[in-house]
Amino acid sequence: MSRIPRRHFFATAGAALAAPHILPASAFGKDGDVAPSERLVLGAIGIGPRGTHVLSCMLAEKDVRFVAICDVQRDRRERVKKMADAKYGNADCAMYRDMFDLLARPDIDCVLIATGDHWHALASILAARAGKDVYSEKPCGITIGLCQALDDTIRRCGRVFQAGTQRRSVPNFQFAVHLARTGKLGKLHTLHASSYYPRNRHDFLPAQPEPPKDECDWDRWLGPCPWRPYNHTYVTGGWRGHDDFDSGATLLDWCAHTVDLCQWANGADGTAPVEFEPSEHNITARYANGVKLIIDFLRQPFGDRSPHYRTELGTCPVRFIGDEAWIEVGDSGGMAVGGTTVGGTSPSRVEALKAEFAAWARASGLDASPHTRNFLDCVKTRAFPAANSRVMRSSHIACHAAALSWILGRKLAFDPAREEFVGDDAANRMRHRALREPWHI
């Protein structure tokens, strides 16, 4: 630096101190604006239909500033940029095809990951290693091993993590768990979790010419999965049901929510059932405390219902049964309740439960706003979110263990402490999958 004459320095400094400094009111958080020091800078990786909904919830928060989108598909990058630029009235949202360019930005505090299922765990791990807090759509890992590695990385890196199992933050589901946990259903003995009917494809769709890399980077879209020829159907959502890309024979599409709620109701966060037995219509599991978990197959996604569930309660229904009463809730925001004791619970008990429910706010299980707000608050406070990595680990592992029992077509014993199957080498090998080079954990 060139030397500044002392007299010139004091003359200019004095003038600067004497001149008025005008700062915008937004710098102090006036009129509802959030001061820059309180804002969270957000980036996103892989935003499709579900990710767009979650991102819209975050964009609505005044303390969030969304600055960058990464997606291997150009049309999705451009769509999200248009959405962000319209929100802020500028053209500042950056677009990236390579997630490492986004993760290298030091100004980004947290990332939303809503890629296809096969990328969730690895993208989350890479983000955590880059010092970012993570909100990841579910299922957060497509194998038991990936769920373990993700939780281990989050804790080792000291990051805040929220799984996109938003029903933990929705009032009617919270109320049902409250009844189960406080004994208002009597002694809990059976949990019902709804699921799609499992499917598990190993075929390839017909090969099509690969598009230009800037239009769709097929190699990066595949990422850690085995290579296969490009087909446009894969990148527009048709990957679902294909074993290389999906989680547990599609079981985790709903079970990541419904089994997770049953785990919570049973006070089983941090553990899992000790046995799983498949049948044509369900998978029956048993916890060490004797509580039974039944994963009921619904014949088609959003289609025919099992007779065990009330259609008016909406998608993703769960039912908790105690020796005095039961409750069922779903995405409609409502509930059904009844008695289960010999001769039936008194009408006054059932009416009391209904009255207590009426005092709770109602909301749809498809609304991610309370869940994203919980994540953002925890990014600031460094507290554990509702669906933190430990919660995710145990509930996802329970789902994967159930799926493997269905895939293998036999009863499996499971050790929750060791997170491995007892006396079944084939099942234990299926806890992990090889990652395609150069991807590794």
Secondary structure as UniProt FT lines:
FT   HELIX           6..18
FT   HELIX           25..28
FT   HELIX           30..32
FT   HELIX           36..38
FT   STRAND          40..45
FT   HELIX           49..59
FT   TURN            62..63
FT   STRAND          64..70
FT   HELIX           74..88
FT   STRAND          94..96
FT   HELIX           99..103
FT   TURN            106..107
FT   STRAND          110..113
FT   HELIX           117..129
FT   TURN            130..131
FT   STRAND          133..136
FT   HELIX           144..157
FT   STRAND          161..163
FT   HELIX           166..169
FT   HELIX           171..181
FT   TURN            182..185
FT   STRAND          188..196
FT   TURN            213..215
FT   HELIX           218..222
FT   TURN            223..224
FT   HELIX           232..233
FT   HELIX           234..238
FT   TURN            239..241
FT   TURN            243..245
FT   TURN            248..251
FT   HELIX           252..265
FT   TURN            266..267
FT   TURN            269..270
FT   STRAND          275..278
FT   STRAND          282..286
FT   TURN            288..289
FT   STRAND          292..298
FT   TURN            301..302
FT   TURN            307..308
FT   HELIX           311..313
FT   STRAND          318..322
FT   STRAND          325..329
FT   TURN            331..332
FT   STRAND          335..339
FT   TURN            342..343
FT   HELIX           347..358
FT   TURN            365..366
FT   HELIX           369..381
FT   TURN            386..387
FT   HELIX           389..408
FT   STRAND          412..415
FT   TURN            416..419
FT   STRAND          420..421
FT   HELIX           425..429
FT   TURN            430..431
FT   TURN            437..438
//
